[in-house]
Amino acid sequence: MTYTIEKITTLIGARRYGNTDSNIGFLLTDSRSLCFPEETLFFAIKSERNDGHKYISSLYDRGVHNFVVTTVPDDYEKRFPQANFLRVTNSLEALQRLAERHRDEFNIPIVGITGSNGKTVVKEWLYQVLSPDHFVTRSPRSYNSQIGVPLSVWLMNDDTQIGVFEAGISQPGEMLALRDIIQPTIAVLTNIGTAHQENFTSMEEKCREKLILFHDAPVIVYNADDNIVSQVVDASDYKGERLCWSCKDSKAPMFVSGIKKGETSTTVCYTFKSVEGSYTIPFIDDASIEDSVVTALVALQLGLNADTLKARMGQIEPVAMRLEVKEGRHGCTLINDSYNSDINSLDIALDFMSRRPDHKGRRRTVILSDIQQSGMAPADLYREVGRLAKERGIERFIGIGPVISDNAELIDIPEKFFFNSVSSFLDSTVFRTLRDEVILIKGARQFGFDQITDLLVQKVHETVLEVNLNAVVANLNYYRSFMKPETKLVCMIKADAYGAGSVEIAKTLQDHRVDYLAVAVADEGATLRRNGITANIMIMNPEMSAFKTMFDYDLEPEVYSFRLLDALIKAAEKEGITGWPVHIKLDTGMHRLGFDPEKDMERLIDRLKHQNAIIPRSVFSHFVGSDSDDFDNFSARQFALFDKGSQQLQAAFSHKIIRHIDNSAGIEHFPERQLDMCRLGLGLYGIDSRNNHIINNVSTLKTTILQLRDVPAGDTVGYSRKGKIDHDSVIAAIPIGYADGLNRHLGNRHGYCLVNGQKAAYVGNICMDVAMIDVTGIPCKEGDSVEIFGDHLPVTVLSDALDTIPYEVLTGISNRVKRVYFQD
Ligand SMILES: *Cc1c(COP(=O)(O)O)cnc(C)c1O
């Protein structure tokens, strides 16, 4: 389904400049995701921190001819002779209007889903139960924002019979726009939780905001047993059909009369509009059961009969939300995406892959299975797959499955291979010769692609540190919310990104346009460059022996003393370098490193003025105690000293010198001192050092139970018989020890980890590679997962028990612990 540019001009009420004929099939809001330039309409959106208009010129050079703008570029006829500019007052609203007009074209059931949890699961399960006999268009992954919803609705086309879209909000006022775009015929509220609560004054307020989605919907679906939700619905003037569910009220339209949990499955009995039924799902957790009730209710309302529902609910599959990045064997990096295999999520995964730079030369490979239940004719589907892969620079394509193999000739990639099954691929030379490539692995579940991943990942150790890249971005945005849009940001990724792994973190931060990355030593900077990081990099502890590395890799050193300054100038002059940017550190009270702002400024300025090898790009200092109110007076003194010294430096130069002093705690506590730039460290990793709270948890250290044994009262566990057992106990051994960074002082019941959500104390001395924990009374078996710290056990619990700070625990995780990165 395409629209002419003329039609779009009318639909969004724009004024058009330029008169090239075009047909538009793709909408673009982020220039980095460009795929099909000729058919793309780019919306130049102005946000607090960025302005899409900046990218017009480069997009034009890449073949994009159609732009929605708020300002038409000067001289547009000369500079962009083939372009159309559609001028509007607000580009985001224009995008939303266009999606709304597109939505108006459809007179079909549209399910709009909101709620704090479970939106994506309900959406995917609805897709799973409905798609065998309906063409369902749904939001890809969790595209549920002010931009994601219009892009999702745009995906509906002539074939679409049912639309299922998520609506997510993070602040008041957002739902109204989403309602107009989705215009649900069935509006679903999964539940109300505490996510994004910081932007709402109460749960009721958030609930009312969510219910805006419901206002004109003919049917609404919600949980009648939730008091807040029921009260808000009762208090509203909603006039349509209230299709609520309840486990208590037998008169509810959907009465859940019984929930029977077994070992691995749960049976739910219900009465829907006075017809009885039941189904069994292969899950036993409460969240899945609740999500299944919502799914069943909506599917029944859409006319699925009870028997078909029952059959399909038995087959529903877990929804993997994560794109994982793992180190593979033979120099490969694996991007593993087990999200339902479909064309839109393939597009997103390819986009993710193409945005992560790679050091030169590694080719990009895709391993893809048949895409099932797409509703498209195979020829169209695989032609599209080939087109996407080609546009994203895929050099090697491996297709697995009978259908994709039959359509091999539609995929126009130089190196391509096709196999009927995973096992024939695993037996092939192609598999054995995978080397030095970045591989996207994406397969429908029934193909069992985990066999491929298992064989390709480097298995060293069963202990892993999982790093949540979404949380890194959420923390970044949290701290940015205290900053003015124009304030620059340095992200501190020293000490291997506080243990999270600097390369992958740097890729994510670069993708989110931070101004600077800072590492401790030149070698860390060189590693980033070799891995394709092009952002500005600051070196906090430049060693005298590493100047050459800095020049070779375009790294900007901090300068804190005259000795370092002189050596650096000499080294730069020797290389014939001029104007190398450096960062001047002033000591305002830490008394660690830095020039004295009261005594050294004149001499420093004099030295800098009488050479041209280096140039001060920024000047900074560091707070001693921004994390505690106790030091507020001292911080004020530090700031005053810095202010004076840095102004003095600036006054001596005609170019702008960036001034910065706030670290993470400072950004929150003294936003008025943000100056030109802030330095974000611990906060990025989710820890608020002012109160030891977790903002969004980034790192989770996990291991597994190796062995379980019964130990009778009176025996001891571990070296030196330290772990005395006073009643009959069950002891588990886990493969993590002090050599992995598990502090030995946690032993002898000074600390605990979590086994299936329950606390298990460390028993006896922690060994080098293994620790023993007390799992008496905790249901568990060998192979079960153990959380050392992370999503459910804040790292601050460990640092408190150890009488240290979270920085030390995080940076102590040794290199042999594999880092696994994921993103929703
Ligand atoms: C590490 C570091 C930071 C970051 O501090 P956080 O407390 O982790 O935010 C800022 N500035 C300098 C100079 C640092 O060394």
The ligand as an SDF file (V2000), in Angstrom:
LIG
                    3D

 15 15  0  0  0  0  0  0  0  0999 V2000
   34.8770    8.3610   37.6680 C   0  0  0  0  0  0  0  0  0  0  0  0
   34.7610    9.7930   37.4800 C   0  0  0  0  0  0  0  0  0  0  0  0
   33.5080   10.4180   37.3170 C   0  0  0  0  0  0  0  0  0  0  0  0
   32.2070    9.6780   37.4360 C   0  0  0  0  0  0  0  0  0  0  0  0
   31.8250    9.6430   38.7820 O   0  0  0  0  0  0  0  0  0  0  0  0
   30.4620    8.9150   39.2310 P   0  0  0  0  0  0  0  0  0  0  0  0
   30.3660    9.1690   40.6740 O   0  0  0  0  0  0  0  0  0  0  0  0
   30.6350    7.4840   38.9140 O   0  0  0  0  0  0  0  0  0  0  0  0
   29.4070    9.5830   38.4330 O   0  0  0  0  0  0  0  0  0  0  0  0
   33.4890   11.7660   37.0400 C   0  0  0  0  0  0  0  0  0  0  0  0
   34.6240   12.4750   36.9420 N   0  0  0  0  0  0  0  0  0  0  0  0
   35.8450   11.9280   37.1280 C   0  0  0  0  0  0  0  0  0  0  0  0
   37.0430   12.7780   37.0300 C   0  0  0  0  0  0  0  0  0  0  0  0
   35.9550   10.5730   37.4130 C   0  0  0  0  0  0  0  0  0  0  0  0
   37.1520   10.0270   37.5810 O   0  0  0  0  0  0  0  0  0  0  0  0
  1  2  1  0
  2  3  1  0
  2 14  2  0
  3  4  1  0
  3 10  2  0
  4  5  1  0
  5  6  1  0
  6  7  2  0
  6  8  1  0
  6  9  1  0
 10 11  1  0
 11 12  2  0
 12 13  1  0
 12 14  1  0
 14 15  1  0
M  END
$$$$
